[in-house]
Amino acid sequence: MVITLAACTTAEPVRSPGVSPAETASPTPSPSLAPSPTPTPIPTPRYTNEPDPALDAVIPRSAAGATVVVVPPDQYGLTPGDVGEQFGEIGRYFQSLLIGYVEQPRATLYAIHVEGRDVTTADLRPHLAAIGEYVGISGLHPEAWHSAVLPGHVVWVRAEDNATFAGTMIYTWAADEYVFLLIGVDDRVNRAIVAALPGEPPPTPSPVPSRSPLTSPSGSASPSAAAGG
């Protein structure tokens, strides 16, 4: 009799399809980087000149009895960018330019409207030498300028040199959205023009604290009491 033996095999358990533990772990989030702020672009100089009614409105038509003539911008080729070259980076913000003049006694005013930033008179300090040379001063001489206070205005001022007329005074100052440059031979007229234009008021001086009266320490005898016994 033939006995047939069946082979015994151990069946492997069938794994249900799934995801391995390594795959089930949630990934560590990478730190998000805050976007860096976009720098404000510096404008390019403006070499065209448009009419500016707001700027025109601030220029006086007379000063100390002299007539101030404002020239229409289409009658001269000078542009805000041309004048702005003397003012460094500030000049890039010059948007419009008006020129006024007094025929007698001679004076010339450059009035500039600034857009995109405010300007203070102190901001003009690094450019004083170039500003003076632009209106006729011979060479670059920042040391000739000094700060002065006129009624309601802080200004930079300097006197003539050997390349300008005797008695010439040059003023430049700023007031937020305006920058002014004035050269004239009669300082009474000059100061009247400055006073009639927008300006930066001088800082208010801090009050001096009042001293409290000295008092004798409590319990100490007065000199008269000590003498009288």
For each residue, the residues with C-beta under 8 A, 3 or more apart:
1:
2:
3:
4:
5:
6:
7:
8:
9:
10:
11:
12:
13:
14:
15: 18
16:
17:
18: 15
19: 23 24
20: 23 24
21: 24 25
22: 25
23: 19 20
24: 19 20 21
25: 21 22
26:
27:
28:
29:
30:
31:
32:
33:
34:
35:
36:
37:
38:
39:
40:
41:
42: 89 92
43: 46 92 93 116
44: 92
45: 80 81 84 85 91 92 94
46: 43 49 79 80 81 84 94 95
47: 79 80 81 82
48: 79
49: 46 73 78 79 80 96 97
50: 73 96
51: 56 72 73 96
52: 55 56 73 95 96 98 113
53: 56 57
54: 57 58 113
55: 52 58 59 96 98 111 112 113 178
56: 51 52 53 59 70 98
57: 53 54
58: 54 55 111 178 197 198
59: 55 56 68 70 98 100 109 111 197
60: 63 68 192 193 196 197
61: 67 68 70
62: 65 66 67 68
63: 60 66 68 102 189 192 193 196
64: 186 188 189 191 192
65: 62
66: 62 63 102 104 105 107 186 189 192
67: 61 62 102 103
68: 59 60 61 62 63 100 101 102 109 193
69: 100 101 102 103
70: 56 59 61 98 99 100
71: 75 76 98 99 100 101
72: 51 75
73: 49 50 51 52 76 96 97 98
74:
75: 71 72
76: 71 73 99
77:
78: 49 82 83 97 99
79: 46 47 48 49 82 83 97
80: 45 46 47 49 83 84 91 94 95 96 97 112 113
81: 45 46 47 84 85 91 94
82: 47 78 79 85
83: 78 79 80 86 87 91 94 97 110 112 134 181
84: 45 46 80 81 87 90 91 92 93 94 112
85: 45 81 82 91
86: 83 91 127 130 131 133 134
87: 83 84 90 91 94 124 127 130 131 179
88: 91 126 127 130
89: 42 92
90: 84 87 93 94 114 117 119 123 124 127 179
91: 45 80 81 83 84 85 86 87 88 94
92: 42 43 44 45 84 89
93: 43 84 90 114 115 116 117 119
94: 45 46 80 81 83 84 87 90 91 97 112 113 114 179
95: 46 52 80 113 114 115
96: 49 50 51 52 55 73 80 112 113
97: 49 73 78 79 80 83 94 110 111 112 113
98: 52 55 56 59 70 71 73 110 111
99: 70 71 76 78 108 109 110 111
100: 59 68 69 70 71 108 109 111
101: 68 69 71 106 107 108 109
102: 63 66 67 68 69 105 106 107 184 189 193
103: 67 69 106
104: 66
105: 66 102 184 185 186 189
106: 101 102 103 165 184 185 186
107: 66 101 102 182 183 184 185 186 189 190 193
108: 99 100 101 135 182 183 184
109: 59 68 99 100 101 180 181 182 193
110: 83 97 98 99 180 181 182
111: 55 58 59 97 98 99 100 178 180 197
112: 55 80 83 84 94 96 97 178 179 180 181
113: 52 54 55 80 94 95 96 97 177 178
114: 90 93 94 95 117 118 119 176 177 178 179
115: 93 95 177
116: 43 93
117: 90 93 114
118: 114 176 177
119: 90 93 114 123 124 174 175 176 177 178 179
120: 123 174 200
121: 124 147 154 155 156 172 173 174 200
122: 125
123: 90 119 120 174
124: 87 90 119 121 127 128 131 156 172 173 174 179
125: 122 128 156
126: 88
127: 86 87 88 90 124 130 131
128: 124 125 131 132 142 145 156 158 172
129: 132 133 140 141 142
130: 86 87 88 127 133 134 140
131: 86 87 124 127 128 134 135 170 172 181
132: 128 129 135 137 140 141 144 145 158 170
133: 86 129 130 136 137 138 139 140
134: 83 86 130 131 181
135: 108 131 132 170 181 183
136: 133 163 164 168 183
137: 132 133 141 144 158 161 163 164 170
138: 133 161 162 163
139: 133
140: 129 130 132 133
141: 129 132 137 144 161
142: 128 129 145
143:
144: 132 137 141 158 159 161
145: 128 132 142 156 157 158
146: 156 157 158
147: 121 154 155 156 157
148: 154 155 156 157
149: 153 154 155 202
150: 153 155 191 194 195 199
151: 195
152: 195 199 201
153: 149 150 173 194 195 199 200 201 202
154: 121 147 148 149 173 199 200 201 202
155: 121 147 148 149 150 171 172 173 194 199
156: 121 124 125 128 145 146 147 148 171 172 173
157: 145 146 147 148 169 170 171
158: 128 132 137 144 145 146 169 170
159: 144 168 169 170
160: 164 165 166 167 168 169
161: 137 138 141 144 164
162: 138
163: 136 137 138
164: 136 137 160 161 168 183
165: 106 160 168 185
166: 160 185
167: 160 185 186 187
168: 136 159 160 164 165 183 184 185
169: 157 158 159 160 183 184 185 187 190
170: 131 132 135 137 157 158 159 181 182 183
171: 155 156 157 180 181 182 183 190 194
172: 121 124 128 131 155 156 179 180 181 182
173: 121 124 153 154 155 156 179 180 194 199 200
174: 119 120 121 123 124 178 179 180 200
175: 119 178 180 197 198 199 200
176: 114 118 119 198 200
177: 113 114 115 118 119
178: 55 58 111 112 113 114 119 174 175 197 198
179: 87 90 94 112 114 119 124 172 173 174
180: 109 110 111 112 171 172 173 174 175 194 197
181: 83 109 110 112 131 134 135 170 171 172
182: 107 108 109 110 170 171 172 190 193 194
183: 107 108 135 136 164 168 169 170 171
184: 102 105 106 107 108 168 169 187 189 190 193
185: 105 106 107 165 166 167 168 169
186: 64 66 105 106 107 167 189 190
187: 167 169 184 190 191
188: 64 191 192
189: 63 64 66 102 105 107 184 186 192 193
190: 107 169 171 182 184 186 187 193 194
191: 64 150 187 188 194 195
192: 60 63 64 66 188 189 195 196
193: 60 63 68 102 107 109 182 184 189 190 196 197
194: 150 153 155 171 173 180 182 190 191 197 199
195: 150 151 152 153 191 192 199
196: 60 63 192 193
197: 58 59 60 111 175 178 180 193 194
198: 58 175 176 178
199: 150 152 153 154 155 173 175 194 195
200: 120 121 153 154 173 174 175 176
201: 152 153 154
202: 149 153 154
203:
204:
205:
206:
207:
208:
209:
210:
211:
212:
213:
214:
215:
216: 220 222
217: 220
218:
219:
220: 216 217
221: 225 226
222: 216 225 226
223: 226 227
224: 227 228
225: 221 222 228
226: 221 222 223 229
227: 223 224
228: 224 225
229: 226
